[in-house]
Amino acid sequence: MANIKAHITGTVWKIEVAVGDEIAEDDVVMILESMKMEMPVESTYGGRITEILVSEGQSVAEGQVVARLDEV
């Protein structure tokens, strides 16, 4: 199981995946808003999303785990 982490402190603007989705390395998982800029959170692994730990509008900290996936 791999963790996907926020790379900046911000607010979850949009979640681009759902539990069960198959994603590839570098796919956008969600978009964070920080200082009026939209920053994509990309997966560093390919696999299937098993858990989304945040919701749209929620504040996240840099390094916080926002989703989990089973690697392929």
mmCIF file of the N, C-alpha and C atoms, coordinates in Angstrom:
data_MODEL
# 
_entry.id   MODEL 
# 
loop_
_atom_site.group_PDB 
_atom_site.id 
_atom_site.type_symbol 
_atom_site.label_atom_id 
_atom_site.label_alt_id 
_atom_site.label_comp_id 
_atom_site.label_asym_id 
_atom_site.label_entity_id 
_atom_site.label_seq_id 
_atom_site.pdbx_PDB_ins_code 
_atom_site.Cartn_x 
_atom_site.Cartn_y 
_atom_site.Cartn_z 
_atom_site.occupancy 
_atom_site.B_iso_or_equiv 
_atom_site.pdbx_formal_charge 
_atom_site.auth_seq_id 
_atom_site.auth_comp_id 
_atom_site.auth_asym_id 
_atom_site.auth_atom_id 
_atom_site.pdbx_PDB_model_num 
ATOM 1   N N  . MET A 1 1  ? 0.850   -1.173 0.000   1.00 0.00 ? 1  MET A N  1 
ATOM 2   C CA . MET A 1 1  ? 0.000   0.000  0.000   1.00 0.00 ? 1  MET A CA 1 
ATOM 3   C C  . MET A 1 1  ? 0.897   1.237  0.000   1.00 0.00 ? 1  MET A C  1 
ATOM 4   N N  . ALA A 1 2  ? 0.530   2.213  -0.800  1.00 0.00 ? 2  ALA A N  1 
ATOM 5   C CA . ALA A 1 2  ? 1.307   3.452  -0.902  1.00 0.00 ? 2  ALA A CA 1 
ATOM 6   C C  . ALA A 1 2  ? 0.448   4.631  -0.458  1.00 0.00 ? 2  ALA A C  1 
ATOM 7   N N  . ASN A 1 3  ? 1.106   5.623  0.109   1.00 0.00 ? 3  ASN A N  1 
ATOM 8   C CA . ASN A 1 3  ? 0.431   6.847  0.530   1.00 0.00 ? 3  ASN A CA 1 
ATOM 9   C C  . ASN A 1 3  ? 0.679   7.957  -0.477  1.00 0.00 ? 3  ASN A C  1 
ATOM 10  N N  . ILE A 1 4  ? -0.336  8.755  -0.715  1.00 0.00 ? 4  ILE A N  1 
ATOM 11  C CA . ILE A 1 4  ? -0.203  9.958  -1.523  1.00 0.00 ? 4  ILE A CA 1 
ATOM 12  C C  . ILE A 1 4  ? -0.299  11.125 -0.557  1.00 0.00 ? 4  ILE A C  1 
ATOM 13  N N  . LYS A 1 5  ? 0.701   12.016 -0.606  1.00 0.00 ? 5  LYS A N  1 
ATOM 14  C CA . LYS A 1 5  ? 0.787   13.104 0.369   1.00 0.00 ? 5  LYS A CA 1 
ATOM 15  C C  . LYS A 1 5  ? 0.656   14.465 -0.300  1.00 0.00 ? 5  LYS A C  1 
ATOM 16  N N  . ALA A 1 6  ? 0.128   15.418 0.463   1.00 0.00 ? 6  ALA A N  1 
ATOM 17  C CA . ALA A 1 6  ? 0.073   16.805 0.010   1.00 0.00 ? 6  ALA A CA 1 
ATOM 18  C C  . ALA A 1 6  ? 1.493   17.364 0.012   1.00 0.00 ? 6  ALA A C  1 
ATOM 19  N N  . HIS A 1 7  ? 1.860   18.057 -1.028  1.00 0.00 ? 7  HIS A N  1 
ATOM 20  C CA . HIS A 1 7  ? 3.205   18.621 -1.111  1.00 0.00 ? 7  HIS A CA 1 
ATOM 21  C C  . HIS A 1 7  ? 3.261   20.080 -0.648  1.00 0.00 ? 7  HIS A C  1 
ATOM 22  N N  . ILE A 1 8  ? 2.094   20.643 -0.359  1.00 0.00 ? 8  ILE A N  1 
ATOM 23  C CA . ILE A 1 8  ? 2.008   22.008 0.163   1.00 0.00 ? 8  ILE A CA 1 
ATOM 24  C C  . ILE A 1 8  ? 0.870   22.082 1.169   1.00 0.00 ? 8  ILE A C  1 
ATOM 25  N N  . THR A 1 9  ? 0.868   23.124 1.975   1.00 0.00 ? 9  THR A N  1 
ATOM 26  C CA . THR A 1 9  ? -0.264  23.414 2.850   1.00 0.00 ? 9  THR A CA 1 
ATOM 27  C C  . THR A 1 9  ? -1.295  24.164 2.025   1.00 0.00 ? 9  THR A C  1 
ATOM 28  N N  . GLY A 1 10 ? -2.547  23.767 2.130   1.00 0.00 ? 10 GLY A N  1 
ATOM 29  C CA . GLY A 1 10 ? -3.590  24.429 1.357   1.00 0.00 ? 10 GLY A CA 1 
ATOM 30  C C  . GLY A 1 10 ? -4.956  23.857 1.660   1.00 0.00 ? 10 GLY A C  1 
ATOM 31  N N  . THR A 1 11 ? -5.878  24.121 0.745   1.00 0.00 ? 11 THR A N  1 
ATOM 32  C CA . THR A 1 11 ? -7.250  23.645 0.852   1.00 0.00 ? 11 THR A CA 1 
ATOM 33  C C  . THR A 1 11 ? -7.535  22.728 -0.330  1.00 0.00 ? 11 THR A C  1 
ATOM 34  N N  . VAL A 1 12 ? -8.203  21.602 -0.063  1.00 0.00 ? 12 VAL A N  1 
ATOM 35  C CA . VAL A 1 12 ? -8.574  20.689 -1.144  1.00 0.00 ? 12 VAL A CA 1 
ATOM 36  C C  . VAL A 1 12 ? -9.642  21.390 -1.987  1.00 0.00 ? 12 VAL A C  1 
ATOM 37  N N  . TRP A 1 13 ? -9.295  21.697 -3.213  1.00 0.00 ? 13 TRP A N  1 
ATOM 38  C CA . TRP A 1 13 ? -10.213 22.401 -4.109  1.00 0.00 ? 13 TRP A CA 1 
ATOM 39  C C  . TRP A 1 13 ? -11.083 21.411 -4.875  1.00 0.00 ? 13 TRP A C  1 
ATOM 40  N N  . LYS A 1 14 ? -10.451 20.338 -5.415  1.00 0.00 ? 14 LYS A N  1 
ATOM 41  C CA . LYS A 1 14 ? -11.204 19.354 -6.193  1.00 0.00 ? 14 LYS A CA 1 
ATOM 42  C C  . LYS A 1 14 ? -10.519 17.999 -6.113  1.00 0.00 ? 14 LYS A C  1 
ATOM 43  N N  . ILE A 1 15 ? -11.310 16.959 -5.868  1.00 0.00 ? 15 ILE A N  1 
ATOM 44  C CA . ILE A 1 15 ? -10.804 15.586 -5.867  1.00 0.00 ? 15 ILE A CA 1 
ATOM 45  C C  . ILE A 1 15 ? -11.101 14.993 -7.242  1.00 0.00 ? 15 ILE A C  1 
ATOM 46  N N  . GLU A 1 16 ? -10.068 14.498 -7.899  1.00 0.00 ? 16 GLU A N  1 
ATOM 47  C CA . GLU A 1 16 ? -10.172 14.029 -9.287  1.00 0.00 ? 16 GLU A CA 1 
ATOM 48  C C  . GLU A 1 16 ? -10.385 12.521 -9.421  1.00 0.00 ? 16 GLU A C  1 
ATOM 49  N N  . VAL A 1 17 ? -10.291 11.768 -8.316  1.00 0.00 ? 17 VAL A N  1 
ATOM 50  C CA . VAL A 1 17 ? -10.408 10.309 -8.368  1.00 0.00 ? 17 VAL A CA 1 
ATOM 51  C C  . VAL A 1 17 ? -11.437 9.833  -7.349  1.00 0.00 ? 17 VAL A C  1 
ATOM 52  N N  . ALA A 1 18 ? -11.813 8.573  -7.471  1.00 0.00 ? 18 ALA A N  1 
ATOM 53  C CA . ALA A 1 18 ? -12.731 7.940  -6.519  1.00 0.00 ? 18 ALA A CA 1 
ATOM 54  C C  . ALA A 1 18 ? -12.120 6.614  -6.077  1.00 0.00 ? 18 ALA A C  1 
ATOM 55  N N  . VAL A 1 19 ? -12.561 6.107  -4.945  1.00 0.00 ? 19 VAL A N  1 
ATOM 56  C CA . VAL A 1 19 ? -12.112 4.796  -4.469  1.00 0.00 ? 19 VAL A CA 1 
ATOM 57  C C  . VAL A 1 19 ? -12.424 3.764  -5.551  1.00 0.00 ? 19 VAL A C  1 
ATOM 58  N N  . GLY A 1 20 ? -11.430 2.937  -5.855  1.00 0.00 ? 20 GLY A N  1 
ATOM 59  C CA . GLY A 1 20 ? -11.577 1.904  -6.878  1.00 0.00 ? 20 GLY A CA 1 
ATOM 60  C C  . GLY A 1 20 ? -11.000 2.294  -8.227  1.00 0.00 ? 20 GLY A C  1 
ATOM 61  N N  . ASP A 1 21 ? -10.722 3.582  -8.431  1.00 0.00 ? 21 ASP A N  1 
ATOM 62  C CA . ASP A 1 21 ? -10.155 4.031  -9.709  1.00 0.00 ? 21 ASP A CA 1 
ATOM 63  C C  . ASP A 1 21 ? -8.733  3.502  -9.876  1.00 0.00 ? 21 ASP A C  1 
ATOM 64  N N  . GLU A 1 22 ? -8.403  3.094  -11.101 1.00 0.00 ? 22 GLU A N  1 
ATOM 65  C CA . GLU A 1 22 ? -7.039  2.723  -11.467 1.00 0.00 ? 22 GLU A CA 1 
ATOM 66  C C  . GLU A 1 22 ? -6.341  3.984  -11.953 1.00 0.00 ? 22 GLU A C  1 
ATOM 67  N N  . ILE A 1 23 ? -5.158  4.256  -11.411 1.00 0.00 ? 23 ILE A N  1 
ATOM 68  C CA . ILE A 1 23 ? -4.403  5.422  -11.844 1.00 0.00 ? 23 ILE A CA 1 
ATOM 69  C C  . ILE A 1 23 ? -2.990  5.014  -12.208 1.00 0.00 ? 23 ILE A C  1 
ATOM 70  N N  . ALA A 1 24 ? -2.340  5.858  -13.004 1.00 0.00 ? 24 ALA A N  1 
ATOM 71  C CA . ALA A 1 24 ? -0.958  5.636  -13.398 1.00 0.00 ? 24 ALA A CA 1 
ATOM 72  C C  . ALA A 1 24 ? -0.057  6.602  -12.639 1.00 0.00 ? 24 ALA A C  1 
ATOM 73  N N  . GLU A 1 25 ? 1.222   6.310  -12.626 1.00 0.00 ? 25 GLU A N  1 
ATOM 74  C CA . GLU A 1 25 ? 2.191   7.228  -12.034 1.00 0.00 ? 25 GLU A CA 1 
ATOM 75  C C  . GLU A 1 25 ? 2.040   8.594  -12.696 1.00 0.00 ? 25 GLU A C  1 
ATOM 76  N N  . ASP A 1 26 ? 2.082   9.638  -11.908 1.00 0.00 ? 26 ASP A N  1 
ATOM 77  C CA . ASP A 1 26 ? 1.966   11.039 -12.336 1.00 0.00 ? 26 ASP A CA 1 
ATOM 78  C C  . ASP A 1 26 ? 0.535   11.480 -12.652 1.00 0.00 ? 26 ASP A C  1 
ATOM 79  N N  . ASP A 1 27 ? -0.473  10.626 -12.470 1.00 0.00 ? 27 ASP A N  1 
ATOM 80  C CA . ASP A 1 27 ? -1.865  11.075 -12.627 1.00 0.00 ? 27 ASP A CA 1 
ATOM 81  C C  . ASP A 1 27 ? -2.222  12.048 -11.511 1.00 0.00 ? 27 ASP A C  1 
ATOM 82  N N  . VAL A 1 28 ? -3.053  13.035 -11.834 1.00 0.00 ? 28 VAL A N  1 
ATOM 83  C CA . VAL A 1 28 ? -3.522  14.001 -10.839 1.00 0.00 ? 28 VAL A CA 1 
ATOM 84  C C  . VAL A 1 28 ? -4.597  13.353 -9.986  1.00 0.00 ? 28 VAL A C  1 
ATOM 85  N N  . VAL A 1 29 ? -4.399  13.374 -8.673  1.00 0.00 ? 29 VAL A N  1 
ATOM 86  C CA . VAL A 1 29 ? -5.336  12.774 -7.727  1.00 0.00 ? 29 VAL A CA 1 
ATOM 87  C C  . VAL A 1 29 ? -6.303  13.836 -7.200  1.00 0.00 ? 29 VAL A C  1 
ATOM 88  N N  . MET A 1 30 ? -5.769  15.018 -6.918  1.00 0.00 ? 30 MET A N  1 
ATOM 89  C CA . MET A 1 30 ? -6.604  16.126 -6.449  1.00 0.00 ? 30 MET A CA 1 
ATOM 90  C C  . MET A 1 30 ? -5.884  17.436 -6.717  1.00 0.00 ? 30 MET A C  1 
ATOM 91  N N  . ILE A 1 31 ? -6.618  18.516 -6.549  1.00 0.00 ? 31 ILE A N  1 
ATOM 92  C CA . ILE A 1 31 ? -6.059  19.846 -6.745  1.00 0.00 ? 31 ILE A CA 1 
ATOM 93  C C  . ILE A 1 31 ? -6.199  20.604 -5.433  1.00 0.00 ? 31 ILE A C  1 
ATOM 94  N N  . LEU A 1 32 ? -5.080  21.174 -4.991  1.00 0.00 ? 32 LEU A N  1 
ATOM 95  C CA . LEU A 1 32 ? -5.071  21.996 -3.785  1.00 0.00 ? 32 LEU A CA 1 
ATOM 96  C C  . LEU A 1 32 ? -5.014  23.457 -4.183  1.00 0.00 ? 32 LEU A C  1 
ATOM 97  N N  . GLU A 1 33 ? -5.622  24.297 -3.365  1.00 0.00 ? 33 GLU A N  1 
ATOM 98  C CA . GLU A 1 33 ? -5.529  25.733 -3.559  1.00 0.00 ? 33 GLU A CA 1 
ATOM 99  C C  . GLU A 1 33 ? -4.677  26.300 -2.431  1.00 0.00 ? 33 GLU A C  1 
ATOM 100 N N  . SER A 1 34 ? -3.673  27.075 -2.815  1.00 0.00 ? 34 SER A N  1 
ATOM 101 C CA . SER A 1 34 ? -2.800  27.708 -1.840  1.00 0.00 ? 34 SER A CA 1 
ATOM 102 C C  . SER A 1 34 ? -2.408  29.080 -2.371  1.00 0.00 ? 34 SER A C  1 
ATOM 103 N N  . MET A 1 35 ? -2.657  30.100 -1.606  1.00 0.00 ? 35 MET A N  1 
ATOM 104 C CA . MET A 1 35 ? -2.350  31.478 -1.987  1.00 0.00 ? 35 MET A CA 1 
ATOM 105 C C  . MET A 1 35 ? -2.934  31.819 -3.360  1.00 0.00 ? 35 MET A C  1 
ATOM 106 N N  . LYS A 1 36 ? -4.179  31.418 -3.580  1.00 0.00 ? 36 LYS A N  1 
ATOM 107 C CA . LYS A 1 36 ? -4.943  31.675 -4.806  1.00 0.00 ? 36 LYS A CA 1 
ATOM 108 C C  . LYS A 1 36 ? -4.350  31.000 -6.041  1.00 0.00 ? 36 LYS A C  1 
ATOM 109 N N  . MET A 1 37 ? -3.514  29.980 -5.819  1.00 0.00 ? 37 MET A N  1 
ATOM 110 C CA . MET A 1 37 ? -2.965  29.198 -6.928  1.00 0.00 ? 37 MET A CA 1 
ATOM 111 C C  . MET A 1 37 ? -3.462  27.765 -6.812  1.00 0.00 ? 37 MET A C  1 
ATOM 112 N N  . GLU A 1 38 ? -3.767  27.140 -7.940  1.00 0.00 ? 38 GLU A N  1 
ATOM 113 C CA . GLU A 1 38 ? -4.187  25.746 -7.963  1.00 0.00 ? 38 GLU A CA 1 
ATOM 114 C C  . GLU A 1 38 ? -2.967  24.868 -8.210  1.00 0.00 ? 38 GLU A C  1 
ATOM 115 N N  . MET A 1 39 ? -2.749  23.910 -7.305  1.00 0.00 ? 39 MET A N  1 
ATOM 116 C CA . MET A 1 39 ? -1.580  23.042 -7.370  1.00 0.00 ? 39 MET A CA 1 
ATOM 117 C C  . MET A 1 39 ? -2.036  21.582 -7.428  1.00 0.00 ? 39 MET A C  1 
ATOM 118 N N  . PRO A 1 40 ? -1.716  20.853 -8.505  1.00 0.00 ? 40 PRO A N  1 
ATOM 119 C CA . PRO A 1 40 ? -2.121  19.448 -8.588  1.00 0.00 ? 40 PRO A CA 1 
ATOM 120 C C  . PRO A 1 40 ? -1.300  18.562 -7.650  1.00 0.00 ? 40 PRO A C  1 
ATOM 121 N N  . VAL A 1 41 ? -1.958  17.577 -7.067  1.00 0.00 ? 41 VAL A N  1 
ATOM 122 C CA . VAL A 1 41 ? -1.276  16.531 -6.292  1.00 0.00 ? 41 VAL A CA 1 
ATOM 123 C C  . VAL A 1 41 ? -1.256  15.304 -7.192  1.00 0.00 ? 41 VAL A C  1 
ATOM 124 N N  . GLU A 1 42 ? -0.055  14.882 -7.563  1.00 0.00 ? 42 GLU A N  1 
ATOM 125 C CA . GLU A 1 42 ? 0.092   13.753 -8.473  1.00 0.00 ? 42 GLU A CA 1 
ATOM 126 C C  . GLU A 1 42 ? 0.566   12.516 -7.708  1.00 0.00 ? 42 GLU A C  1 
ATOM 127 N N  . SER A 1 43 ? 0.174   11.364 -8.204  1.00 0.00 ? 43 SER A N  1 
ATOM 128 C CA . SER A 1 43 ? 0.611   10.115 -7.589  1.00 0.00 ? 43 SER A CA 1 
ATOM 129 C C  . SER A 1 43 ? 2.019   9.784  -8.045  1.00 0.00 ? 43 SER A C  1 
ATOM 130 N N  . THR A 1 44 ? 2.825   9.316  -7.149  1.00 0.00 ? 44 THR A N  1 
ATOM 131 C CA . THR A 1 44 ? 4.171   8.867  -7.517  1.00 0.00 ? 44 THR A CA 1 
ATOM 132 C C  . THR A 1 44 ? 4.189   7.376  -7.837  1.00 0.00 ? 44 THR A C  1 
ATOM 133 N N  . TYR A 1 45 ? 3.017   6.742  -7.774  1.00 0.00 ? 45 TYR A N  1 
ATOM 134 C CA . TYR A 1 45 ? 2.875   5.314  -8.043  1.00 0.00 ? 45 TYR A CA 1 
ATOM 135 C C  . TYR A 1 45 ? 1.654   5.087  -8.922  1.00 0.00 ? 45 TYR A C  1 
ATOM 136 N N  . GLY A 1 46 ? 1.650   3.960  -9.615  1.00 0.00 ? 46 GLY A N  1 
ATOM 137 C CA . GLY A 1 46 ? 0.450   3.505  -10.301 1.00 0.00 ? 46 GLY A CA 1 
ATOM 138 C C  . GLY A 1 46 ? -0.257  2.491  -9.426  1.00 0.00 ? 46 GLY A C  1 
ATOM 139 N N  . GLY A 1 47 ? -1.580  2.410  -9.547  1.00 0.00 ? 47 GLY A N  1 
ATOM 140 C CA . GLY A 1 47 ? -2.321  1.437  -8.758  1.00 0.00 ? 47 GLY A CA 1 
ATOM 141 C C  . GLY A 1 47 ? -3.792  1.756  -8.681  1.00 0.00 ? 47 GLY A C  1 
ATOM 142 N N  . ARG A 1 48 ? -4.452  1.193  -7.681  1.00 0.00 ? 48 ARG A N  1 
ATOM 143 C CA . ARG A 1 48 ? -5.894  1.378  -7.472  1.00 0.00 ? 48 ARG A CA 1 
ATOM 144 C C  . ARG A 1 48 ? -6.105  2.155  -6.182  1.00 0.00 ? 48 ARG A C  1 
ATOM 145 N N  . ILE A 1 49 ? -6.904  3.215  -6.250  1.00 0.00 ? 49 ILE A N  1 
ATOM 146 C CA . ILE A 1 49 ? -7.218  4.029  -5.073  1.00 0.00 ? 49 ILE A CA 1 
ATOM 147 C C  . ILE A 1 49 ? -8.024  3.183  -4.093  1.00 0.00 ? 49 ILE A C  1 
ATOM 148 N N  . THR A 1 50 ? -7.547  3.079  -2.846  1.00 0.00 ? 50 THR A N  1 
ATOM 149 C CA . THR A 1 50 ? -8.249  2.295  -1.834  1.00 0.00 ? 50 THR A CA 1 
ATOM 150 C C  . THR A 1 50 ? -8.920  3.171  -0.785  1.00 0.00 ? 50 THR A C  1 
ATOM 151 N N  . GLU A 1 51 ? -8.428  4.404  -0.634  1.00 0.00 ? 51 GLU A N  1 
ATOM 152 C CA . GLU A 1 51 ? -8.976  5.267  0.413   1.00 0.00 ? 51 GLU A CA 1 
ATOM 153 C C  . GLU A 1 51 ? -8.664  6.721  0.082   1.00 0.00 ? 51 GLU A C  1 
ATOM 154 N N  . ILE A 1 52 ? -9.648  7.585  0.262   1.00 0.00 ? 52 ILE A N  1 
ATOM 155 C CA . ILE A 1 52 ? -9.451  9.029  0.160   1.00 0.00 ? 52 ILE A CA 1 
ATOM 156 C C  . ILE A 1 52 ? -9.692  9.581  1.559   1.00 0.00 ? 52 ILE A C  1 
ATOM 157 N N  . LEU A 1 53 ? -8.694  10.247 2.107   1.00 0.00 ? 53 LEU A N  1 
ATOM 158 C CA . LEU A 1 53 ? -8.714  10.636 3.514   1.00 0.00 ? 53 LEU A CA 1 
ATOM 159 C C  . LEU A 1 53 ? -9.131  12.081 3.754   1.00 0.00 ? 53 LEU A C  1 
ATOM 160 N N  . VAL A 1 54 ? -9.430  12.828 2.697   1.00 0.00 ? 54 VAL A N  1 
ATOM 161 C CA . VAL A 1 54 ? -9.815  14.228 2.832   1.00 0.00 ? 54 VAL A CA 1 
ATOM 162 C C  . VAL A 1 54 ? -11.074 14.477 2.006   1.00 0.00 ? 54 VAL A C  1 
ATOM 163 N N  . SER A 1 55 ? -11.661 15.640 2.204   1.00 0.00 ? 55 SER A N  1 
ATOM 164 C CA . SER A 1 55 ? -12.835 16.011 1.409   1.00 0.00 ? 55 SER A CA 1 
ATOM 165 C C  . SER A 1 55 ? -12.621 17.406 0.830   1.00 0.00 ? 55 SER A C  1 
ATOM 166 N N  . GLU A 1 56 ? -13.368 17.729 -0.197  1.00 0.00 ? 56 GLU A N  1 
ATOM 167 C CA . GLU A 1 56 ? -13.260 19.044 -0.812  1.00 0.00 ? 56 GLU A CA 1 
ATOM 168 C C  . GLU A 1 56 ? -13.587 20.119 0.219   1.00 0.00 ? 56 GLU A C  1 
ATOM 169 N N  . GLY A 1 57 ? -12.770 21.172 0.239   1.00 0.00 ? 57 GLY A N  1 
ATOM 170 C CA . GLY A 1 57 ? -12.939 22.260 1.190   1.00 0.00 ? 57 GLY A CA 1 
ATOM 171 C C  . GLY A 1 57 ? -12.133 22.091 2.464   1.00 0.00 ? 57 GLY A C  1 
ATOM 172 N N  . GLN A 1 58 ? -11.556 20.925 2.664   1.00 0.00 ? 58 GLN A N  1 
ATOM 173 C CA . GLN A 1 58 ? -10.782 20.645 3.878   1.00 0.00 ? 58 GLN A CA 1 
ATOM 174 C C  . GLN A 1 58 ? -9.374  21.229 3.752   1.00 0.00 ? 58 GLN A C  1 
ATOM 175 N N  . SER A 1 59 ? -8.853  21.757 4.837   1.00 0.00 ? 59 SER A N  1 
ATOM 176 C CA . SER A 1 59 ? -7.468  22.231 4.888   1.00 0.00 ? 59 SER A CA 1 
ATOM 177 C C  . SER A 1 59 ? -6.543  21.046 5.125   1.00 0.00 ? 59 SER A C  1 
ATOM 178 N N  . VAL A 1 60 ? -5.393  21.073 4.452   1.00 0.00 ? 60 VAL A N  1 
ATOM 179 C CA . VAL A 1 60 ? -4.388  20.022 4.627   1.00 0.00 ? 60 VAL A CA 1 
ATOM 180 C C  . VAL A 1 60 ? -3.032  20.658 4.873   1.00 0.00 ? 60 VAL A C  1 
ATOM 181 N N  . ALA A 1 61 ? -2.173  19.916 5.560   1.00 0.00 ? 61 ALA A N  1 
ATOM 182 C CA . ALA A 1 61 ? -0.817  20.370 5.851   1.00 0.00 ? 61 ALA A CA 1 
ATOM 183 C C  . ALA A 1 61 ? 0.165   19.704 4.886   1.00 0.00 ? 61 ALA A C  1 
ATOM 184 N N  . GLU A 1 62 ? 1.280   20.358 4.675   1.00 0.00 ? 62 GLU A N  1 
ATOM 185 C CA . GLU A 1 62 ? 2.333   19.771 3.849   1.00 0.00 ? 62 GLU A CA 1 
ATOM 186 C C  . GLU A 1 62 ? 2.745   18.430 4.451   1.00 0.00 ? 62 GLU A C  1 
ATOM 187 N N  . GLY A 1 63 ? 2.800   17.395 3.618   1.00 0.00 ? 63 GLY A N  1 
ATOM 188 C CA . GLY A 1 63 ? 3.193   16.065 4.071   1.00 0.00 ? 63 GLY A CA 1 
ATOM 189 C C  . GLY A 1 63 ? 2.044   15.209 4.577   1.00 0.00 ? 63 GLY A C  1 
ATOM 190 N N  . GLN A 1 64 ? 0.847   15.773 4.689   1.00 0.00 ? 64 GLN A N  1 
ATOM 191 C CA . GLN A 1 64 ? -0.311  15.015 5.171   1.00 0.00 ? 64 GLN A CA 1 
ATOM 192 C C  . GLN A 1 64 ? -0.721  13.976 4.135   1.00 0.00 ? 64 GLN A C  1 
ATOM 193 N N  . VAL A 1 65 ? -1.013  12.770 4.585   1.00 0.00 ? 65 VAL A N  1 
ATOM 194 C CA . VAL A 1 65 ? -1.503  11.711 3.683   1.00 0.00 ? 65 VAL A CA 1 
ATOM 195 C C  . VAL A 1 65 ? -2.942  12.057 3.304   1.00 0.00 ? 65 VAL A C  1 
ATOM 196 N N  . VAL A 1 66 ? -3.187  12.150 1.992   1.00 0.00 ? 66 VAL A N  1 
ATOM 197 C CA . VAL A 1 66 ? -4.517  12.529 1.505   1.00 0.00 ? 66 VAL A CA 1 
ATOM 198 C C  . VAL A 1 66 ? -5.256  11.360 0.850   1.00 0.00 ? 66 VAL A C  1 
ATOM 199 N N  . ALA A 1 67 ? -4.504  10.339 0.430   1.00 0.00 ? 67 ALA A N  1 
ATOM 200 C CA . ALA A 1 67 ? -5.125  9.170  -0.195  1.00 0.00 ? 67 ALA A CA 1 
ATOM 201 C C  . ALA A 1 67 ? -4.159  7.988  -0.100  1.00 0.00 ? 67 ALA A C  1 
ATOM 202 N N  . ARG A 1 68 ? -4.721  6.787  -0.283  1.00 0.00 ? 68 ARG A N  1 
ATOM 203 C CA . ARG A 1 68 ? -3.909  5.573  -0.282  1.00 0.00 ? 68 ARG A CA 1 
ATOM 204 C C  . ARG A 1 68 ? -4.257  4.751  -1.522  1.00 0.00 ? 68 ARG A C  1 
ATOM 205 N N  . LEU A 1 69 ? -3.277  3.989  -1.985  1.00 0.00 ? 69 LEU A N  1 
ATOM 206 C CA . LEU A 1 69 ? -3.537  3.114  -3.116  1.00 0.00 ? 69 LEU A CA 1 
ATOM 207 C C  . LEU A 1 69 ? -2.756  1.824  -2.986  1.00 0.00 ? 69 LEU A C  1 
ATOM 208 N N  . ASP A 1 70 ? -3.275  0.785  -3.628  1.00 0.00 ? 70 ASP A N  1 
ATOM 209 C CA . ASP A 1 70 ? -2.563  -0.474 -3.765  1.00 0.00 ? 70 ASP A CA 1 
ATOM 210 C C  . ASP A 1 70 ? -1.762  -0.375 -5.054  1.00 0.00 ? 70 ASP A C  1 
ATOM 211 N N  . GLU A 1 71 ? -0.449  -0.544 -4.953  1.00 0.00 ? 71 GLU A N  1 
ATOM 212 C CA . GLU A 1 71 ? 0.401   -0.434 -6.118  1.00 0.00 ? 71 GLU A CA 1 
ATOM 213 C C  . GLU A 1 71 ? 0.204   -1.610 -7.052  1.00 0.00 ? 71 GLU A C  1 
ATOM 214 N N  . VAL A 1 72 ? 0.377   -1.337 -8.336  1.00 0.00 ? 72 VAL A N  1 
ATOM 215 C CA . VAL A 1 72 ? 0.292   -2.372 -9.365  1.00 0.00 ? 72 VAL A CA 1 
ATOM 216 C C  . VAL A 1 72 ? 1.685   -2.846 -9.690  1.00 0.00 ? 72 VAL A C  1 
# 
